[in-house]
């Protein structure tokens, strides 16, 4: 077994049948179904951007809960704009309320949405949890989306955002020497691809990568694509829809910025790779962790069983999401040198 398997068990084994969500995850899926979303793959991108999201389902559950949870997690936010590759980009800065004057490490974060849908609001809870639990400044950056701006527009914006954060971390009361990079789904792809670009362009390297169920391959016949062809909230028809709208030609998915599992991964920073069992992207995420390890990169990888794509950031209602957020935060603090180690 690989080091990853020894640490985290049998997450990479072939499954003989589709997995079932655990009870908390099922509650979120039921709440989402209650919002009556249309199948994304049947809509135009403009229509798809208006559909209810898993984040809306979590808000519904929190609204009906008797527990006094603070959805802000004690984190302050500020919306700003930063320069992208071809114009201004929306960004949101997250900072824990406590010790507001302290200089803190920084995480540059990219949201998901298949390069087509979603925004800073849909993916608010992930960066918020990281700011709180990793005790750092998080800058979540929007990017140009397809089909209005096809590949590689989002990737060009992500590299521009990395250049900006390296030059401007101090203005956010952040430590310019301790900057990590992170993303979910399409954003996980952008995070890893940007770390590769930083290496190739001689830019400052991230001190760590957190890749949450990243888009990392071009093969839609992997075990997890087959098992989760009709899964919710992400399935194979949706991924095919994203490809149709993002690329001028499907052959472009072979580009190493997309097909990360075949890219040159040597010399990249340490990585934490988080996957969900009920997710077409699971196999690619697990394979990316293996390829990173083979390239000499220090990797922590965990697949959360009974969880679906988009579970990260649902920590207030899904225990495994809270565990995933804690894992990501701990590995970031380890990279920042701020983790409290046992004596």
C-alpha positions as a printed NumPy array, in Angstrom:
array([[  0.   ,   0.   ,   0.   ],
       [  1.033,   3.584,  -0.503],
       [  1.71 ,   5.899,   2.426],
       [ -1.667,   7.494,   1.744],
       [ -3.447,   4.149,   2.04 ],
       [ -1.568,   3.289,   5.249],
       [ -2.708,   6.518,   6.859],
       [ -6.287,   6.639,   5.654],
       [ -7.372,   3.048,   5.033],
       [ -9.102,   1.622,   1.979],
       [-10.484,   4.805,   0.392],
       [ -8.964,   3.91 ,  -2.975],
       [-10.64 ,   0.507,  -3.375],
       [-13.074,  -0.177,  -6.183],
       [-16.697,  -0.06 ,  -5.009],
       [-19.125,  -2.673,  -6.283],
       [-22.252,  -0.511,  -5.896],
       [-23.125,   3.152,  -5.347],
       [-22.672,   4.32 ,  -1.777],
       [-25.486,   5.832,   0.252],
       [-25.263,   9.21 ,   1.998],
       [-25.108,   9.082,   5.771],
       [-28.047,  10.514,   7.718],
       [-26.815,  14.143,   8.085],
       [-25.795,  14.272,   4.439],
       [-29.178,  12.87 ,   3.403],
       [-30.92 ,  15.65 ,   5.322],
       [-29.066,  18.198,   3.206],
       [-29.972,  16.37 ,  -0.007],
       [-33.616,  16.202,   1.083],
       [-33.599,  19.921,   1.861],
       [-32.1  ,  20.626,  -1.545],
       [-34.74 ,  18.493,  -3.264],
       [-37.376,  20.474,  -1.355],
       [-36.159,  23.637,  -3.088],
       [-37.097,  22.058,  -6.448],
       [-33.924,  22.674,  -8.448],
       [-34.012,  21.891, -12.168],
       [-31.343,  19.523, -13.529],
       [-28.395,  21.764, -14.391],
       [-27.646,  19.841, -17.582],
       [-31.066,  20.794, -18.998],
       [-30.545,  24.547, -18.541],
       [-28.638,  27.389, -20.092],
       [-25.687,  28.676, -18.035],
       [-27.663,  31.8  , -17.212],
       [-30.581,  29.721, -15.93 ],
       [-28.277,  27.356, -14.069],
       [-26.734,  30.225, -12.121],
       [-30.17 ,  30.999, -10.656],
       [-30.895,  27.489,  -9.36 ],
       [-31.033,  26.578,  -5.66 ],
       [-27.691,  25.269,  -4.403],
       [-26.504,  22.929,  -1.643],
       [-25.565,  26.088,   0.273],
       [-29.227,  27.13 ,   0.127],
       [-30.207,  23.73 ,   1.499],
       [-27.859,  24.196,   4.454],
       [-29.367,  27.624,   5.126],
       [-32.796,  26.012,   5.118],
       [-31.699,  23.461,   7.695],
       [-30.052,  26.091,   9.867],
       [-33.167,  28.223,   9.657],
       [-35.294,  25.366,  10.934],
       [-32.854,  24.318,  13.653],
       [-33.422,  25.143,  17.272],
       [-29.713,  25.21 ,  17.925],
       [-28.142,  28.627,  18.321],
       [-25.393,  28.239,  15.726],
       [-23.618,  31.384,  14.525],
       [-23.312,  31.001,  10.729],
       [-20.671,  33.765,  10.641],
       [-18.36 ,  31.633,  12.862],
       [-17.087,  34.867,  14.346],
       [-15.419,  35.872,  11.074],
       [-15.447,  39.38 ,   9.605],
       [-15.64 ,  39.864,   5.826],
       [-14.829,  42.664,   3.417],
       [-15.607,  42.666,  -0.303],
       [-12.871,  44.109,  -2.516],
       [-11.77 ,  44.016,  -6.146],
       [ -8.378,  42.894,  -7.381],
       [ -6.801,  42.911, -10.853],
       [ -7.312,  39.81 , -12.959],
       [ -5.706,  38.821, -16.227],
       [ -8.048,  41.053, -18.251],
       [ -9.974,  43.188, -15.777],
       [-11.079,  43.526, -12.175],
       [-12.14 ,  40.473, -10.164],
       [-14.474,  40.332,  -7.185],
       [-12.884,  39.057,  -3.993],
       [-13.883,  38.618,  -0.365],
       [-11.504,  38.852,   2.581],
       [-12.251,  36.732,   5.657],
       [-10.599,  37.451,   8.994],
       [-11.307,  36.069,  12.486],
       [-12.693,  38.724,  14.839],
       [-10.268,  37.879,  17.63 ],
       [ -6.887,  39.604,  17.717],
       [ -7.828,  41.717,  14.734],
       [ -4.517,  43.569,  14.741],
       [ -2.396,  40.418,  14.466],
       [ -0.458,  39.609,  11.319],
       [ -1.817,  36.25 ,  10.183],
       [ -0.978,  33.683,   7.512],
       [ -2.956,  33.937,   4.287],
       [ -4.935,  31.499,   2.126],
       [ -5.895,  32.311,  -1.459],
       [ -9.124,  30.426,  -2.153],
       [-10.992,  29.591,  -5.39 ],
       [-14.638,  28.49 ,  -5.403],
       [-16.181,  25.667,  -7.413],
       [-18.918,  25.555, -10.025],
       [-17.431,  23.693, -12.978],
       [-15.915,  26.94 , -14.339],
       [-19.479,  27.958, -15.307],
       [-21.711,  28.579, -12.272],
       [-21.537,  29.706,  -8.607],
       [-19.865,  32.69 ,  -6.984],
       [-18.463,  34.059,  -3.729],
       [-21.83 ,  33.807,  -1.979],
       [-22.518,  30.193,  -2.939],
       [-19.081,  29.202,  -1.643],
       [-18.992,  31.397,   1.456],
       [-18.922,  28.748,   4.172],
       [-15.707,  26.977,   3.105],
       [-13.381,  29.976,   3.265],
       [-15.209,  31.201,   6.369],
       [-14.521,  27.945,   8.204],
       [-10.864,  28.003,   7.18 ],
       [-10.425,  31.58 ,   8.415],
       [-11.929,  30.563,  11.747],
       [-10.283,  27.211,  12.35 ],
       [ -6.889,  27.853,  10.723],
       [ -6.772,  31.347,  12.305],
       [ -5.751,  33.021,   9.081],
       [ -6.791,  35.589,   6.503],
       [ -8.608,  33.984,   3.576],
       [ -9.061,  35.795,   0.279],
       [-11.741,  34.165,  -1.864],
       [-11.473,  35.277,  -5.484],
       [-14.078,  35.072,  -8.227],
       [-12.857,  34.528, -11.799],
       [-14.173,  34.808, -15.328],
       [-16.573,  32.002, -16.147],
       [-17.549,  30.115, -19.268],
       [-19.197,  30.172, -21.725],
       [-18.713,  33.937, -21.791],
       [-15.021,  33.417, -21.052],
       [-13.846,  29.963, -22.055],
       [-10.739,  28.032, -21.   ],
       [ -8.15 ,  29.168, -20.028],
       [ -9.693,  32.456, -18.807],
       [-10.305,  31.186, -15.26 ],
       [ -6.77 ,  29.799, -15.04 ],
       [ -5.273,  33.079, -16.25 ],
       [ -7.281,  34.942, -13.618],
       [ -6.158,  32.519, -10.92 ],
       [ -2.482,  33.146, -11.714],
       [ -3.128,  36.9  , -11.73 ],
       [ -4.774,  36.55 ,  -8.316],
       [ -1.736,  34.656,  -7.027],
       [  0.588,  37.413,  -8.24 ],
       [ -1.636,  39.976,  -6.513],
       [ -1.81 ,  38.174,  -3.174],
       [  1.952,  37.723,  -3.063],
       [  2.43 ,  41.458,  -3.627],
       [ -0.428,  42.643,  -1.406],
       [ -0.743,  40.232,   1.523],
       [  0.764,  42.778,   3.894],
       [ -1.952,  45.321,   3.047],
       [ -4.489,  42.792,   4.395],
       [ -2.52 ,  42.37 ,   7.642],
       [ -1.317,  39.085,   6.249],
       [  2.128,  37.512,   6.334],
       [  3.576,  37.592,   2.783],
       [  5.959,  34.754,   3.678],
       [  3.156,  32.371,   4.665],
       [  0.628,  32.141,   1.839],
       [ -1.199,  28.921,   0.981],
       [ -3.584,  28.161,  -1.86 ],
       [ -6.89 ,  26.305,  -1.737],
       [ -9.971,  25.5  ,  -3.773],
       [-13.038,  23.312,  -4.072],
       [-13.943,  21.332,  -7.205],
       [-13.09 ,  23.579, -10.18 ],
       [-11.395,  25.798,  -7.621],
       [ -9.283,  22.863,  -6.462],
       [ -8.141,  22.481, -10.045],
       [ -7.311,  26.192, -10.199],
       [ -5.355,  25.993,  -6.953],
       [ -3.122,  23.14 ,  -8.117],
       [ -2.723,  24.535, -11.635],
       [ -1.728,  27.898, -10.153],
       [  0.896,  26.259,  -7.955],
       [  2.298,  24.625, -11.111],
       [  2.29 ,  28.01 , -12.893],
       [  4.058,  29.625,  -9.935],
       [  6.782,  26.972, -10.159],
       [  7.141,  27.309, -13.929],
       [  7.08 ,  31.121, -13.937],
       [  9.502,  31.524, -11.059],
       [  6.93 ,  33.064,  -8.709],
       [  6.776,  32.633,  -4.951],
       [  5.464,  29.154,  -4.218],
       [  2.474,  28.521,  -1.972],
       [  3.524,  27.055,   1.358],
       [  0.724,  24.471,   1.078],
       [ -2.165,  23.385,  -1.15 ],
       [ -5.601,  22.289,   0.042],
       [ -7.444,  20.583,  -2.819],
       [-11.035,  19.704,  -2.008],
       [-12.59 ,  17.2  ,  -4.455],
       [-10.608,  18.823,  -7.285],
       [-11.299,  18.459, -10.976],
       [ -8.079,  16.64 , -11.791],
       [ -8.582,  14.42 , -14.836],
       [-10.116,  14.155, -18.288],
       [-11.44 ,  10.583, -18.114],
       [-15.18 ,  10.225, -17.432],
       [-14.978,   6.428, -17.325],
       [-13.239,   6.165, -13.956],
       [-14.745,   4.004, -11.194],
       [-16.243,   6.99 ,  -9.39 ],
       [-17.797,   8.403, -12.57 ],
       [-19.426,   5.025, -13.188],
       [-20.597,   4.567,  -9.594],
       [-21.914,   8.118,  -9.278],
       [-23.271,   8.675, -12.784],
       [-26.61 ,   9.836, -11.359],
       [-25.488,  11.1  ,  -7.942],
       [-26.626,  14.304,  -6.311],
       [-25.647,  17.106,  -6.233],
       [-22.975,  16.336,  -8.887],
       [-23.219,  13.66 , -11.562],
       [-21.783,  12.683, -14.923],
       [-24.319,  14.586, -17.103],
       [-23.509,  17.765, -15.18 ],
       [-19.779,  17.281, -15.719],
       [-20.394,  16.722, -19.442],
       [-22.443,  19.965, -19.436],
       [-19.587,  21.842, -17.763],
       [-17.137,  20.551, -20.372],
       [-19.466,  21.555, -23.216],
       [-19.67 ,  25.131, -21.974],
       [-16.081,  25.582, -20.769],
       [-14.074,  24.37 , -23.763],
       [-14.155,  25.129, -27.467],
       [-13.391,  21.443, -28.012],
       [-13.47 ,  18.513, -25.548],
       [ -9.902,  17.621, -26.541],
       [ -8.772,  20.663, -24.551],
       [ -9.446,  18.733, -21.349],
       [ -6.126,  16.967, -22.019],
       [ -4.346,  20.237, -21.23 ],
       [ -2.192,  19.665, -18.104],
       [ -3.938,  22.587, -16.402],
       [ -7.083,  20.426, -16.424],
       [ -5.684,  16.889, -16.582],
       [ -3.572,  17.326, -13.461],
       [ -3.061,  13.6  , -12.973],
       [ -0.866,  13.631, -16.103],
       [  0.875,  16.947, -15.354],
       [  4.424,  17.475, -14.103],
       [  3.934,  17.631, -10.328],
       [  7.568,  17.621,  -9.248],
       [  8.576,  20.449,  -6.934],
       [  5.083,  21.412,  -5.801],
       [  4.333,  22.33 ,  -2.174],
       [  2.825,  19.893,   0.285],
       [ -0.821,  19.093,  -0.286],
       [ -3.957,  18.099,   1.561],
       [ -6.437,  16.347,  -0.745],
       [ -9.992,  15.887,   0.518],
       [-12.45 ,  13.713,  -1.397],
       [-16.081,  12.676,  -1.019],
       [-17.127,   9.073,  -1.554],
       [-20.325,   9.941,  -3.461],
       [-18.716,  12.078,  -6.125],
       [-17.757,  11.49 ,  -9.788],
       [-14.489,  13.313,  -9.019],
       [-13.413,  10.974,  -6.208],
       [-11.167,   8.71 ,  -8.288],
       [ -9.385,  11.671,  -9.862],
       [ -8.764,  13.272,  -6.466],
       [ -7.377,  10.059,  -5.004],
       [ -5.22 ,   9.497,  -8.098],
       [ -3.916,  13.07 ,  -7.923],
       [ -2.816,  12.457,  -4.34 ],
       [ -0.972,   9.326,  -5.457],
       [  0.7  ,  11.143,  -8.363],
       [  1.757,  13.98 ,  -6.065],
       [  3.266,  11.466,  -3.669],
       [  5.082,   9.737,  -6.549],
       [  6.493,  13.138,  -7.526],
       [  8.007,  13.533,  -4.061],
       [  5.348,  15.855,  -2.646],
       [  4.246,  15.435,   0.975],
       [  0.545,  14.535,   0.826],
       [ -2.287,  14.029,   3.281],
       [ -5.38 ,  12.522,   1.631],
       [ -8.713,  11.482,   3.072],
       [-11.932,  10.328,   1.446],
       [-15.03 ,  10.909,   3.568],
       [-17.456,   8.003,   3.323],
       [-21.172,   8.744,   3.144],
       [-20.495,  12.307,   1.996],
       [-21.228,  13.864,  -1.382],
       [-19.632,  16.477,  -3.556],
       [-20.152,  19.934,  -1.983],
       [-20.117,  18.618,   1.606],
       [-17.106,  20.729,   2.576],
       [-18.255,  23.865,   4.385],
       [-21.396,  22.192,   5.766],
       [-19.802,  21.753,   9.188],
       [-22.757,  23.26 ,  11.066],
       [-25.055,  20.459,   9.876],
       [-22.828,  17.593,   8.64 ],
       [-20.324,  16.156,  11.157],
       [-18.014,  14.797,   8.452],
       [-17.86 ,  18.267,   6.909],
       [-16.737,  19.632,  10.278],
       [-14.09 ,  16.899,  10.361],
       [-12.929,  17.796,   6.845],
       [-12.71 ,  21.476,   7.763],
       [-10.708,  20.568,  10.869],
       [ -8.341,  18.409,   8.804],
       [ -7.772,  21.18 ,   6.271],
       [ -7.263,  23.766,   9.011],
       [ -4.804,  21.57 ,  10.895],
       [ -2.707,  20.881,   7.802],
       [ -2.659,  24.573,   6.954],
       [ -1.547,  25.439,  10.486],
       [  1.12 ,  22.763,  10.231],
       [  2.393,  24.413,   7.048],
       [  2.17 ,  27.873,   8.623],
       [  4.057,  26.716,  11.707],
       [  1.167,  27.627,  13.982],
       [ -0.113,  24.152,  14.85 ],
       [  0.064,  23.163,  18.497],
       [  1.912,  19.854,  18.536],
       [  1.573,  17.292,  21.334],
       [  4.409,  17.256,  23.86 ]])
